[in-house]
Amino acid sequence: MTVTLRFDPWTLRSRNGAANALHGKPTIPLPPRMIEPELDELQSRASRRTRIWELSNHVHCSIVGTCLSTGELRQVMSKAGMAVDGASDHDLHGQGVLLANLRHGRGKLLHKALDKRHRLAIGRFEKAKTIDAVRALWRDAVKQGDIPGGYWAALTHPATNDALIREIFGEVHMLSHLVGAANRADIRRLSGLEAENAALREKLIRQQDHLRDGITARDARIRELSNLLASRIADQAAQREDGSSDEATLSALIASLEQRLRSETNRRAAVEERLARANDELSREREQRGALQRRERALSEELEAFEAGFELATEDGPPAAPSSLAGLTLLYVGGRTDKLGHLRASSERLGARFLHHDGGVDDRSGLLGGLVSRADVVMFPVDCVSHDAVGIVKRLCRQMSKPFVPLRSTGMGSFVAALSRTTRP
């Protein structure tokens, strides 16, 4: 039998490097060298799956972070006799990566935990006998959302070579960036809306307090003047009874009181005018707050639907398509071309057929009628579609009794939230 000599295509570590790192000892790098495995080992590798310690340590971080949850990793570390109490998730992840380099004992515990966690995906990949078959099964796993199981089964498959490992590793690496960026953007928008809503609420409370104080002061002043006028009239009446009234003094007093009453009346009219303006401003603020609250609820629903879809994509098996979307044909009008692939993948993962029209009116408006007749439901983002195209879509949907759903934006959150509320007509 011919013995084939192989290079590790990424980097080589000393055999005891991972164990030394676990015990706080420095790792001793070795220069690249030829690895000549034993004949028995070469024969067995041709028919068995690759062990995790036989993979390059460059992929260990992505395997531990993608294919195991924090709770499962904590159980493995506890079985391995390592201290896990008080350790942060990041520390556990680092110890798990170092554990993957150990061939005996602790490394086997980690490998067995991964096999048990993804046994269904491993069973599907066992049918593949060639690299192309493994690649095809990996593509299916990505479409169905089974990223963790497909990743582990593909990396350890006997037919997988170094080129395919690099390809799959790159896709998982970029997917983690995409999901993280989308979640961060939605969280930033939601936090901004909450802060803006709180500021408007505080402003409204201040205005209400100011108006209440003004009205209270006005009413107190009116009562004071009324009491003063009644007291003066009573005094003058008493003086007239005693025969000591002075008509000129009484007339002057009445004129002075009337002048003061007119002044207070004018002040009251001015306060009432300010109150009316404040009420109008308060109504506008309430309308703005209502719009912001509706927008906040829409963003929350979109974020919850997006997170729910991503959590489904990380379960053991492929997510089952809802019966309400199985066989449904969806027409998406407008939008951005760089996001169509993700929209199509999300629709097809839920069992729906995805059709698209770019929303053009001058060059392809004649195609809208045929596409609307084939679709069960029509969606379009209001921030990235022409007004003429929207008018045509609405008119055709009313004529054909087709439902249409305007989307708040071109983002994945709006689309996934709309899909979660869509039912087959």
C-alpha positions in Angstrom: 0.0 0.0 0.0 1.3 3.5 -0.9 1.7 5.8 2.1 0.5 9.4 1.3 2.2 12.2 3.2 0.1 15.2 4.1 0.6 18.8 5.2 -1.6 20.5 7.7 -2.9 23.3 5.4 -3.3 25.9 8.1 -0.8 25.8 11.1 0.8 23.1 13.1 1.0 23.1 16.9 3.2 21.0 19.2 1.4 17.8 20.3 1.3 19.0 23.9 0.5 22.6 23.1 -3.2 22.5 23.9 -2.6 20.6 27.2 0.1 23.1 28.2 -2.2 26.0 27.5 -5.0 24.5 29.7 -2.5 24.4 32.6 -1.1 27.9 32.0 2.1 26.8 30.3 3.2 28.6 27.1 2.6 26.9 23.7 5.8 26.1 21.8 5.3 26.7 18.1 6.9 24.3 15.6 7.9 25.0 12.0 5.8 23.4 9.3 6.8 19.8 8.7 5.6 16.7 7.0 3.1 14.5 8.9 3.5 10.7 8.2 0.6 8.9 9.9 0.7 5.2 10.6 -0.6 2.8 8.0 -3.4 1.6 10.3 -4.4 5.2 10.9 -4.5 6.0 7.2 -6.7 3.0 6.5 -9.1 3.8 9.3 -9.4 7.5 8.3 -10.6 6.6 4.8 -13.8 5.1 6.3 -14.4 7.0 9.5 -15.3 10.6 10.4 -12.6 13.0 11.4 -12.1 13.6 15.2 -12.2 17.2 16.4 -8.5 17.2 17.5 -7.5 16.1 14.0 -9.0 19.3 12.5 -7.0 22.5 12.3 -7.2 24.6 15.5 -8.4 27.5 13.3 -11.8 26.0 13.1 -12.1 24.9 16.8 -13.4 28.4 17.8 -16.2 28.4 15.3 -17.2 24.8 16.1 -17.4 25.4 19.9 -19.2 28.7 19.4 -21.7 27.5 16.7 -22.4 23.9 17.4 -22.7 23.9 21.2 -24.8 26.1 23.5 -23.2 27.7 26.6 -25.1 25.3 28.9 -24.0 22.2 26.9 -20.4 23.4 27.0 -20.6 24.0 30.7 -21.7 20.4 31.2 -18.8 19.1 29.1 -16.3 21.2 31.1 -17.8 20.0 34.4 -17.5 16.3 33.3 -13.9 17.0 32.3 -13.2 18.0 35.9 -12.5 21.7 35.0 -13.7 24.6 37.2 -16.8 26.2 35.8 -18.3 28.0 38.9 -18.0 31.7 38.4 -16.5 31.4 35.0 -17.9 33.8 32.3 -19.3 32.6 29.0 -16.2 33.9 27.2 -13.8 32.0 29.6 -15.8 28.8 29.1 -15.6 29.3 25.3 -11.8 29.8 25.5 -11.3 26.6 27.6 -13.6 24.7 25.2 -11.4 25.7 22.2 -8.3 24.6 24.1 -10.0 21.3 25.0 -10.7 20.6 21.4 -6.9 20.1 20.8 -6.6 17.3 23.3 -6.7 13.9 21.6 -7.4 11.7 24.7 -9.7 12.0 27.6 -11.1 15.5 27.7 -11.1 16.0 24.0 -13.1 12.8 23.5 -15.7 14.2 25.9 -16.1 17.3 23.7 -16.3 15.2 20.5 -18.9 12.8 22.0 -21.0 15.8 23.2 -21.0 17.3 19.6 -21.9 13.9 18.1 -24.8 13.5 20.5 -26.1 17.0 19.9 -26.1 16.7 16.1 -26.8 13.0 15.6 -29.7 13.6 13.2 -27.5 15.8 10.9 -24.7 13.2 11.0 -27.2 10.6 10.0 -28.2 12.6 6.9 -24.6 13.2 5.9 -23.7 9.5 6.1 -25.4 9.0 2.8 -22.9 11.2 1.0 -19.9 9.4 -0.5 -18.2 12.3 -2.5 -17.2 15.9 -1.8 -19.9 17.2 -4.2 -22.5 15.2 -2.2 -21.2 16.6 1.1 -21.3 20.2 -0.4 -24.9 19.6 -1.6 -26.0 18.4 1.8 -24.4 21.5 3.4 -26.3 23.8 1.0 -29.5 22.1 2.0 -28.7 22.5 5.7 -28.1 26.3 5.1 -31.4 26.7 3.3 -33.3 24.8 6.0 -31.5 26.8 8.8 -29.7 23.8 10.3 -26.3 25.7 10.4 -24.9 24.0 13.6 -25.7 20.4 12.7 -24.7 20.8 9.1 -21.4 22.5 10.0 -20.3 19.7 12.4 -21.4 16.9 10.1 -19.7 18.4 7.1 -16.4 19.2 8.8 -16.0 15.7 10.2 -17.3 13.8 7.1 -14.7 11.3 5.7 -15.0 12.7 2.2 -14.4 16.3 3.2 -11.1 17.8 2.1 -9.2 21.0 3.1 -10.7 23.1 0.3 -14.3 22.3 1.4 -13.4 23.0 5.0 -12.2 26.5 4.1 -15.3 27.1 2.0 -17.7 26.1 4.8 -15.7 27.9 7.5 -15.8 31.1 5.5 -19.6 30.9 5.0 -20.3 30.4 8.7 -17.9 33.2 9.6 -19.6 35.7 7.3 -23.1 34.5 8.4 -22.2 35.3 12.0 -21.3 38.9 10.9 -24.6 39.3 9.0 -26.8 38.2 11.9 -24.9 40.2 14.5 -25.1 43.4 12.4 -28.9 43.0 11.8 -29.6 42.5 15.5 -27.4 45.5 16.5 -29.1 47.8 14.1 -32.6 46.8 15.3 -31.6 47.2 18.9 -30.1 50.7 18.3 -33.3 51.9 16.5 -35.5 50.5 19.3 -33.3 52.2 22.0 -33.5 55.5 20.1 -37.3 55.3 19.9 -37.6 54.5 23.6 -35.4 57.5 24.5 -37.4 59.8 22.2 -40.7 58.6 23.7 -39.5 59.2 27.2 -38.4 62.7 26.4 -41.8 63.5 24.8 -43.6 62.1 27.9 -41.5 64.3 30.2 -42.2 67.4 28.1 -46.0 66.7 28.2 -46.0 66.3 32.0 -44.1 69.7 32.3 -46.7 71.5 30.1 -49.6 70.0 32.0 -48.2 71.1 35.3 -47.6 74.6 33.9 -51.2 74.9 32.6 -52.6 73.6 35.8 -50.6 76.2 37.9 -51.8 79.0 35.6 -55.5 78.0 35.8 -55.3 77.7 39.6 -53.7 81.1 40.0 -56.3 82.7 37.7 -59.2 81.2 39.6 -57.7 82.3 42.9 -57.3 85.8 41.6 -60.9 86.0 40.4 -62.2 84.7 43.8 -60.1 87.4 45.5 -61.5 90.2 43.4 -65.1 88.9 43.8 -64.7 88.8 47.5 -63.1 92.3 47.5 -66.0 93.7 45.4 -68.6 92.1 47.6 -66.9 93.5 50.7 -66.8 97.0 49.3 -70.4 96.9 48.2 -71.4 95.7 51.6 -69.4 98.5 53.3 -70.9 101.2 51.1 -74.4 99.8 51.8 -73.8 100.0 55.5 -72.6 103.6 55.1 -75.7 104.6 53.2 -77.9 103.2 56.0 -76.0 105.2 58.5 -76.4 108.3 56.4 -72.7 108.8 55.9 -72.3 107.6 52.3 -70.4 109.6 49.8 -71.7 109.2 46.3 -68.6 110.5 44.7 -66.4 108.1 46.7 -68.7 105.2 45.8 -68.7 106.1 42.1 -64.9 106.2 42.1 -64.7 102.9 43.9 -67.1 101.3 41.4 -65.1 102.7 38.5 -61.9 101.4 40.0 -63.4 98.0 40.6 -64.8 97.8 37.1 -61.4 98.8 35.7 -59.8 96.0 37.6 -62.5 93.6 36.6 -61.9 94.4 32.9 -58.2 94.0 33.4 -58.7 90.6 35.0 -61.2 89.7 32.3 -58.6 90.5 29.6 -56.0 88.5 31.5 -58.5 85.6 31.7 -59.1 85.8 28.0 -55.3 85.7 27.3 -54.9 82.8 29.6 -57.7 80.9 27.9 -56.1 81.6 24.5 -52.8 80.3 25.8 -54.7 77.3 27.1 -56.3 76.6 23.7 -52.9 76.8 22.0 -51.4 74.5 24.7 -54.3 72.0 24.1 -53.6 72.1 20.4 -49.9 71.5 21.0 -50.8 68.7 23.4 -53.0 67.0 20.8 -50.1 67.2 18.3 -47.7 65.8 20.8 -50.1 62.9 21.6 -50.5 62.1 17.9 -46.7 62.1 17.5 -46.3 59.9 20.6 -49.0 57.5 19.3 -47.1 57.3 16.0 -43.9 56.6 17.8 -45.5 54.0 20.0 -46.9 52.3 16.9 -43.5 52.4 15.2 -41.9 51.0 18.4 -44.4 48.1 18.5 -43.8 47.4 14.8 -40.0 47.3 15.4 -40.5 45.1 18.4 -42.7 42.7 16.4 -40.1 42.6 13.6 -37.2 42.0 16.0 -39.2 39.2 17.8 -40.1 37.6 14.5 -36.5 37.8 13.2 -35.1 36.3 16.5 -37.7 33.6 16.5 -36.8 32.6 12.9 -33.1 32.6 13.8 -33.7 30.4 16.9 -35.7 28.0 14.8 -32.7 27.9 12.4 -30.4 26.7 15.3 -32.6 23.7 16.4 -31.6 20.1 15.7 -33.7 19.5 12.6 -34.9 21.7 9.8 -37.8 24.0 10.7 -41.2 22.7 9.5 -43.0 25.1 7.1 -46.2 26.5 8.6 -49.3 25.0 7.0 -50.5 28.5 6.3 -47.5 29.2 4.0 -47.0 25.8 2.4 -47.5 26.1 -1.3 -48.2 29.9 -1.1 -46.9 32.1 -3.9 -45.6 35.5 -2.8 -44.9 38.5 -5.1 -42.4 41.1 -3.8 -42.5 44.4 -5.7 -39.6 46.9 -5.4 -36.9 46.6 -2.7 -33.1 46.4 -3.0 -31.4 43.9 -5.1 -28.7 43.1 -2.5 -31.4 41.8 -0.1 -33.4 39.7 -2.5 -31.4 36.6 -1.9 -32.1 36.7 1.8 -35.8 37.4 1.2 -36.1 34.5 -1.2 -34.3 32.1 1.2 -36.6 33.1 4.1 -39.7 32.6 2.0 -38.6 29.2 0.5 -37.5 28.0 4.0 -41.1 28.5 5.1 -42.6 26.7 2.1 -43.6 29.8 0.1 -42.7 30.4 -3.6 -41.0 33.8 -4.1 -41.6 36.0 -7.1 -40.1 39.5 -7.7 -40.8 42.6 -9.7 -38.4 45.6 -9.5 -41.3 48.1 -9.4 -40.3 49.7 -12.7 -43.2 51.4 -14.6 -41.6 52.6 -17.9 -39.9 49.3 -18.9 -41.6 46.4 -17.3 -45.0 47.6 -16.1 -46.8 45.1 -18.4 -45.4 42.2 -16.4 -47.1 43.2 -13.2 -50.5 42.0 -14.3 -49.3 38.4 -15.0 -47.3 38.3 -11.8 -50.2 39.5 -9.6 -52.5 36.9 -11.2 -50.0 34.1 -10.3 -49.4 35.3 -6.7 -51.5 34.5 -3.6 -50.3 37.7 -1.7 -48.4 40.8 -2.8 -45.9 42.7 -0.6 -44.0 45.9 -1.3 -41.7 48.1 0.9 -43.1 51.7 1.0 -39.6 53.2 1.3 -38.2 51.6 -1.9 -40.9 51.4 -4.6 -42.3 54.0 -7.1 -45.7 55.5 -6.4 -46.9 54.5 -9.9 -46.0 50.9 -9.2 -47.9 50.9 -5.9 -51.0 52.3 -7.6 -50.9 49.6 -10.3 -50.4 46.9 -7.7 -53.3 48.1 -5.5 -55.6 48.4 -8.5 -54.7 44.9 -9.8 -55.1 43.3 -6.4 -58.6 44.9 -5.9 -59.7 43.7 -9.4 -58.4 40.2 -8.8 -59.4 40.0 -5.0 -55.7 39.5 -4.0 -54.4 40.7 -0.6 -51.5 43.2 -0.6 -49.3 44.0 2.4 -47.3 47.3 2.5 -44.0 46.8 4.4 -42.5 49.5 6.6 -39.0 49.1 5.1 -36.8 46.8 3.0 -35.2 45.2 6.0 -35.4 41.5 6.9 -37.3 42.4 10.1 -40.3 43.9 8.3 -40.4 41.0 5.8 -40.1 38.2 8.4 -42.8 39.9 10.6 -45.2 40.1 7.6 -44.6 36.5 6.8 -45.4 35.5 10.4 -48.8 37.2 10.0 -49.5 35.9 6.5 -52.1 33.1 6.0 -53.0 31.4 2.8 -56.2 33.0 1.3 
